């Protein structure tokens, strides 16, 4: 199973304001209405796994934006809105058990979303690829993409793309540990 992160951060490494706001992304210039590479990325994954905070934030967007099945990793959320019952599944437990369950359902490539979930996956060395788009804004404070780790994690830079002379999207893959 491969686990991928596709996310935007401010220049100072935040994915949201302290209250979880992402409105600072709303004024990213996009005169040609492009998707910044999201469509090719999402076509590579079988499902999305996000945390409860990200899920609750996405619910405020109005229309549910995901076509793929979304698994919400949560010990406190028990149900989903009736209109999304076939598109969202609640899952809980240790990450190894969650991944085993998903693999048993035929999921091979998983999009990991949400700050705390991404940090949990990193702490357990379960992220295979990071695609990070830097937005040229300084938030000063907020929810960081990365948290504390037990040790160094090495990634190999694969490519960097400048989009609309505004965004910088870089792709990194996890270096395999030597046995």
JOTAQUI-V593757 format. One record per backbone hydrogen bond with DSSP energy under -0.5 kcal/mol. NH is the residue of the N-H (numbers start at 0). CO is the residue of the C=O. E is the energy in kcal/mol with one decimal. If there is no record, write none. Layout:
NH;CO;E  NH;CO;E
This chain:
1;107;-3.1  3;109;-3.2  4;128;-2.3  5;111;-0.5  6;130;-2.5  8;132;-2.6  9;13;-2.4  10;134;-0.7  10;136;-2.6  11;136;-0.6  12;9;-2.1  14;142;-3.2  15;142;-0.9  16;20;-2.4  19;16;-2.6  24;21;-2.1  25;22;-1.9  27;24;-1.5  32;29;-1.7  37;34;-1.7  40;36;-1.6  41;37;-3.3  42;38;-1.7  43;39;-0.5  43;40;-2.0  44;41;-0.9  45;108;-3.3  46;108;-1.2  47;68;-2.3  48;110;-3.2  49;70;-2.6  50;112;-1.0  51;72;-0.8  54;50;-2.4  55;51;-2.7  56;52;-1.9  57;53;-2.8  58;54;-2.0  59;55;-0.7  59;56;-1.1  60;57;-1.7  61;58;-1.0  62;60;-1.1  69;86;-2.6  70;47;-3.6  71;69;-0.5  71;88;-2.9  72;49;-3.1  72;70;-0.6  73;71;-0.9  73;90;-2.1  83;80;-2.2  84;81;-1.3  86;83;-1.9  87;83;-1.6  88;69;-2.7  90;71;-2.8  97;93;-2.4  98;94;-2.9  99;95;-2.0  100;96;-2.5  101;97;-2.6  102;98;-2.7  103;99;-2.1  104;100;-0.7  104;101;-0.9  105;102;-1.9  106;101;-2.1  107;105;-0.6  109;1;-2.9  110;46;-2.4  111;3;-3.6  111;109;-0.7  112;48;-2.7  112;110;-0.5  117;113;-3.0  118;114;-2.5  119;115;-2.3  120;116;-2.6  121;117;-2.6  122;118;-2.5  123;119;-1.4  124;121;-2.1  125;120;-2.8  127;2;-2.6  127;125;-0.5  128;2;-1.5  129;171;-2.7  130;4;-2.3  131;129;-0.5  131;169;-2.4  132;6;-2.8  133;131;-0.6  133;167;-3.2  134;8;-2.9  136;134;-3.1  138;136;-0.6  140;138;-0.6  142;15;-2.3  143;141;-0.7  144;12;-2.3  155;172;-3.3  157;170;-3.2  158;170;-1.1  160;168;-2.8  162;160;-0.6  162;166;-2.6  163;161;-0.5  165;162;-2.2  166;162;-2.4  167;133;-1.7  168;160;-3.0  169;131;-2.6  169;167;-0.5  170;158;-2.7  171;129;-2.9  172;155;-2.3  173;127;-2.8  174;153;-2.7
